[in-house]
């Protein structure tokens, strides 16, 4: 009987030890769960600060010091400690970009019972200025109206057999994409123009709704459309990206027009024929983007002059 009582006593002692160990583990897991939640919240709050600071700073670029000062002030105003901030502009050689990095130690609330005291949290954001035109344009190319003689031009009109001055839609080089196509307040088109543009034969009526959205929203404000240069229009001869030339009237579906043949027209909408699918524009200014000329007071379709890129 004595041995039996000793056995039971030993078992009870082992159970107590096991329970203590189990409770310690449970407390540890609970501590980690709570602290991990706090860590994610802290990281999210810090990310919001650097995102907003980078966007604020980018609005003043390429005035580098002004942009850096703005980012710093914005971050501090939103609760950041200046000692943990690093602001870099130009970023990787880009004078229109700014990076904001923020590092702060986060002290653990419960996990210190397991020997963990704190860890550093680092977040970063990169934003760029959108105070210059970056490809947002109507998906057409003016093939026939000499904008230097008469600023009133008609886009998306028939200029030859099957030619309605349309650019090819897609995500490839020289094509355009539609963004927010179902939203009348923010629908816009981006043209990949830097290496030339790809011609699309036909009226391409599938973009009528989105173009209408831009028309309704842009009354009295600038819109952009690509055009043949004056001398190209007058000569009637176009050069393609492969170095060959052809008559404007002979442009074929999928032809890539060399960027040296193009200019960017800054226009004001004054009418849109929904039935005939024609755009009536007044040219205000034109830019030889192939020579580095771009509008400097451009505001992006979302109404902001900066955007996050990282």
C-alpha positions as CSV (number, residue, x, y, z in Angstrom):
1,X,0.0,0.0,0.0
2,X,2.8,2.3,0.8
3,X,4.4,1.7,-2.6
4,X,1.0,2.4,-4.2
5,X,0.7,5.8,-2.4
6,X,4.2,6.7,-3.4
7,X,3.4,5.8,-7.0
8,X,0.3,7.9,-6.9
9,X,2.2,10.8,-5.4
10,X,4.9,10.6,-8.0
11,X,2.2,10.5,-10.7
12,X,0.5,13.6,-9.2
13,X,3.9,15.4,-9.1
14,X,4.5,14.5,-12.7
15,X,1.0,15.8,-13.6
16,X,1.7,19.1,-11.9
17,X,5.0,19.5,-13.8
18,X,3.2,18.6,-17.0
19,X,0.5,21.1,-16.3
20,X,3.0,23.8,-15.5
21,X,4.9,23.1,-18.8
22,X,1.6,23.1,-20.7
23,X,0.4,26.4,-19.1
24,X,3.8,28.0,-19.9
25,X,3.5,26.9,-23.5
26,X,0.0,28.1,-23.7
27,X,1.0,31.5,-22.3
28,X,3.9,31.6,-24.7
29,X,1.7,30.9,-27.7
30,X,-0.9,33.5,-26.5
31,X,1.9,36.0,-26.0
32,X,3.2,35.4,-29.5
33,X,-0.3,35.7,-31.0
34,X,-0.9,39.0,-29.3
35,X,2.5,40.4,-30.2
36,X,2.3,39.2,-33.8
37,X,-1.0,41.0,-34.1
38,X,0.5,44.2,-32.6
39,X,3.5,43.8,-35.0
40,X,1.2,43.6,-38.1
41,X,-0.8,46.6,-36.9
42,X,2.4,48.6,-36.2
43,X,3.8,47.6,-39.6
44,X,0.6,48.6,-41.3
45,X,0.4,52.0,-39.6
46,X,4.1,52.7,-40.5
47,X,3.4,51.7,-44.1
48,X,0.6,54.2,-44.3
49,X,2.9,56.9,-43.0
50,X,5.6,56.2,-45.6
51,X,3.1,55.8,-48.4
52,X,1.6,59.2,-47.7
53,X,5.0,60.9,-47.1
54,X,6.4,59.6,-50.4
55,X,3.3,60.7,-52.3
56,X,3.5,64.2,-50.7
57,X,7.2,64.5,-51.5
58,X,6.8,63.3,-55.1
59,X,4.5,66.2,-55.8
60,X,7.4,68.6,-55.6
61,X,9.8,66.7,-57.7
62,X,12.1,67.2,-59.6
63,X,12.8,69.9,-57.0
64,X,14.7,67.4,-54.9
65,X,15.3,69.2,-51.6
66,X,11.7,70.6,-51.6
67,X,10.4,67.1,-52.2
68,X,12.5,65.6,-49.4
69,X,11.5,68.4,-47.0
70,X,7.8,67.8,-47.8
71,X,8.1,64.1,-47.3
72,X,9.9,64.5,-43.9
73,X,7.4,67.1,-42.6
74,X,4.4,64.9,-43.7
75,X,5.9,61.8,-42.1
76,X,6.5,63.6,-38.8
77,X,3.1,65.2,-38.8
78,X,1.6,61.7,-39.1
79,X,3.5,60.4,-36.1
80,X,6.8,59.2,-37.4
81,X,10.0,59.7,-35.4
82,X,12.6,61.7,-37.4
83,X,15.4,59.5,-36.2
84,X,14.0,56.5,-37.9
85,X,13.4,58.2,-41.3
86,X,15.6,58.0,-44.4
87,X,14.5,59.9,-47.4
88,X,16.3,59.5,-50.8
89,X,15.8,61.5,-54.0
90,X,16.7,61.1,-56.8
91,X,16.0,57.4,-56.3
92,X,18.2,55.1,-58.4
93,X,19.0,58.0,-60.6
94,X,15.4,59.0,-61.3
95,X,14.9,62.6,-60.5
96,X,11.1,62.2,-60.5
97,X,11.2,59.5,-57.8
98,X,11.6,59.6,-54.0
99,X,12.0,56.8,-51.5
100,X,11.0,57.0,-47.9
101,X,12.2,54.3,-45.4
102,X,11.1,54.2,-41.8
103,X,12.6,52.0,-39.1
104,X,11.3,51.8,-35.5
105,X,11.8,49.2,-32.7
106,X,8.7,47.5,-31.5
107,X,8.7,46.3,-27.9
108,X,7.0,43.0,-27.2
109,X,4.1,43.2,-24.7
110,X,4.1,39.6,-23.5
111,X,6.7,37.6,-25.4
112,X,9.4,39.0,-23.1
113,X,8.5,36.3,-20.6
114,X,10.0,33.9,-23.1
115,X,13.2,36.0,-23.5
116,X,12.1,38.2,-26.4
117,X,12.3,42.0,-25.8
118,X,11.8,43.8,-29.1
119,X,12.5,43.8,-32.8
120,X,13.0,46.4,-35.5
121,X,10.3,47.1,-38.0
122,X,11.2,48.6,-41.4
123,X,8.9,49.8,-44.1
124,X,9.5,51.7,-47.3
125,X,7.7,53.3,-50.2
126,X,8.8,54.8,-53.5
127,X,6.6,57.4,-55.3
128,X,7.1,59.3,-58.5
129,X,6.0,62.6,-59.8
130,X,3.2,62.6,-62.4
131,X,3.6,66.2,-63.2
132,X,4.5,65.2,-66.8
133,X,2.7,63.3,-69.5
134,X,3.3,59.6,-69.3
135,X,1.1,58.1,-72.0
136,X,-2.5,58.9,-71.0
137,X,-4.1,59.7,-74.3
138,X,-7.1,59.0,-76.5
139,X,-6.5,55.8,-78.5
140,X,-6.1,57.5,-81.9
141,X,-3.5,59.0,-84.1
142,X,-4.2,62.0,-86.4
143,X,-3.2,61.0,-89.9
144,X,-4.4,63.9,-92.1
145,X,-5.2,67.2,-90.3
146,X,-2.4,69.8,-90.4
147,X,-2.7,71.1,-86.8
148,X,-0.2,74.0,-87.6
149,X,-2.5,75.5,-90.2
150,X,-5.9,74.9,-88.5
151,X,-6.0,73.9,-84.8
152,X,-9.5,72.4,-85.3
153,X,-9.1,68.7,-86.1
154,X,-11.3,65.6,-86.3
155,X,-10.0,62.4,-84.8
156,X,-11.3,58.8,-85.4
157,X,-12.4,59.7,-88.9
158,X,-12.0,57.8,-92.1
159,X,-8.8,58.9,-93.9
160,X,-8.3,56.1,-96.3
161,X,-9.5,52.5,-97.1
162,X,-10.3,51.1,-93.7
163,X,-8.2,53.7,-91.9
164,X,-10.0,55.4,-89.0
165,X,-6.9,56.6,-87.2
166,X,-7.1,53.9,-84.5
167,X,-4.3,52.5,-82.4
168,X,-4.2,48.8,-81.6
169,X,-5.6,47.8,-78.2
170,X,-3.5,45.3,-76.1
171,X,-0.6,45.2,-73.7
172,X,2.2,45.0,-76.3
173,X,4.6,47.6,-77.6
174,X,2.9,50.5,-79.4
175,X,-0.6,49.5,-78.2
176,X,-3.0,51.0,-75.7
177,X,-4.9,49.8,-72.6
178,X,-8.1,50.9,-70.9
179,X,-8.2,51.4,-67.2
180,X,-11.4,51.8,-65.0
181,X,-13.4,51.2,-68.1
182,X,-16.7,50.8,-66.3
183,X,-16.3,54.0,-64.2
184,X,-17.4,57.2,-65.8
185,X,-15.4,59.2,-63.3
186,X,-12.1,57.6,-63.8
187,X,-11.9,55.7,-67.1
188,X,-8.8,56.5,-69.1
189,X,-6.4,55.0,-71.7
190,X,-2.7,54.6,-71.6
191,X,-0.7,54.4,-74.9
192,X,2.7,52.6,-75.0
193,X,4.2,55.2,-77.3
194,X,7.9,55.5,-76.7
195,X,8.9,53.0,-79.3
196,X,6.3,53.8,-81.8
197,X,2.6,53.0,-82.2
198,X,0.7,50.1,-83.9
199,X,-2.0,51.0,-86.3
200,X,-5.4,49.3,-86.2
201,X,-7.6,49.2,-89.2
202,X,-11.3,49.8,-88.8
203,X,-13.4,52.0,-86.6
204,X,-12.8,50.1,-83.3
205,X,-16.3,51.0,-82.0
206,X,-15.8,49.0,-78.9
207,X,-14.1,51.9,-77.1
208,X,-17.1,54.3,-77.8
209,X,-18.3,54.1,-74.2
210,X,-14.9,54.8,-72.6
211,X,-14.2,57.6,-75.0
212,X,-17.6,59.1,-74.1
213,X,-16.6,59.0,-70.4
214,X,-13.5,60.9,-71.1
215,X,-15.4,63.4,-73.2
216,X,-18.0,64.1,-70.5
217,X,-15.4,64.5,-67.9
218,X,-12.8,66.5,-69.8
219,X,-14.9,69.4,-71.0
220,X,-12.7,72.5,-70.7
221,X,-9.6,70.5,-69.7
222,X,-6.7,69.1,-71.7
223,X,-6.8,65.7,-73.4
224,X,-4.0,64.2,-75.4
225,X,-3.8,62.5,-78.8
226,X,-0.9,61.4,-81.0
227,X,-0.4,62.8,-84.5
228,X,1.8,62.5,-87.5
229,X,4.2,65.4,-87.7
230,X,3.3,68.3,-90.0
231,X,5.9,67.4,-92.5
232,X,4.8,63.7,-92.6
233,X,1.2,64.7,-93.2
234,X,2.2,67.1,-96.0
235,X,4.5,64.5,-97.6
236,X,2.0,61.7,-97.4
237,X,4.9,59.3,-96.7
238,X,5.4,57.5,-93.4
239,X,8.4,55.6,-91.9
240,X,7.9,52.5,-89.9
241,X,10.0,51.1,-87.1
242,X,11.7,48.7,-89.4
243,X,13.1,51.6,-91.4
244,X,10.8,51.1,-94.4
245,X,8.5,53.8,-95.8
246,X,5.1,53.7,-97.4
247,X,2.3,56.0,-98.4
248,X,0.0,57.1,-95.6
249,X,-2.9,55.7,-97.6
250,X,-1.2,52.3,-97.7
251,X,-0.9,51.8,-94.0
252,X,-1.8,48.2,-93.1
253,X,-3.2,46.6,-90.0
254,X,-0.4,46.1,-87.4
255,X,2.1,48.6,-89.0
256,X,4.4,50.1,-86.4
257,X,4.9,53.8,-87.0
258,X,8.3,55.0,-86.0
259,X,8.3,57.5,-83.0
260,X,10.3,60.0,-85.0
261,X,7.2,60.5,-87.2
262,X,5.0,61.5,-84.3
263,X,4.1,64.4,-82.1
264,X,1.8,64.7,-79.1
265,X,-1.1,67.1,-79.4
266,X,-2.5,68.8,-76.3
267,X,-6.1,69.5,-77.0
268,X,-9.5,70.6,-75.7
269,X,-12.6,68.5,-76.5
270,X,-15.4,70.5,-78.0
271,X,-17.6,67.8,-79.4
272,X,-18.0,64.0,-79.7
273,X,-20.3,62.5,-82.3
274,X,-21.5,59.3,-80.6
275,X,-23.3,58.1,-83.7
276,X,-20.6,58.8,-86.2
277,X,-17.8,58.0,-83.7
278,X,-15.8,61.1,-84.4
279,X,-13.9,63.4,-82.0
280,X,-13.7,67.1,-82.5
281,X,-10.7,68.7,-80.8
282,X,-8.9,72.0,-80.7
283,X,-5.2,71.8,-80.6
284,X,-3.7,74.1,-77.9
285,X,0.0,72.9,-78.0
286,X,2.1,70.2,-79.6
287,X,5.2,68.4,-78.4
288,X,7.9,66.5,-80.1
289,X,8.2,63.8,-77.5
290,X,10.9,62.0,-79.6
291,X,13.1,65.0,-78.8
292,X,12.2,65.0,-75.1
293,X,9.4,67.6,-75.2
294,X,6.5,66.8,-72.8
295,X,3.7,68.7,-71.1
296,X,4.9,69.8,-67.7
297,X,1.6,70.6,-66.0
298,X,0.0,67.3,-66.6
299,X,-2.4,65.9,-63.9
300,X,-3.1,62.1,-63.9
301,X,-6.7,60.8,-64.4
302,X,-7.1,60.3,-60.7
303,X,-6.5,64.0,-60.1
304,X,-3.2,63.4,-58.3
305,X,0.2,64.6,-59.3
306,X,2.1,61.6,-57.8
307,X,1.7,57.8,-57.6
308,X,3.3,54.9,-55.7
309,X,5.6,52.7,-57.7
310,X,7.0,50.5,-54.9
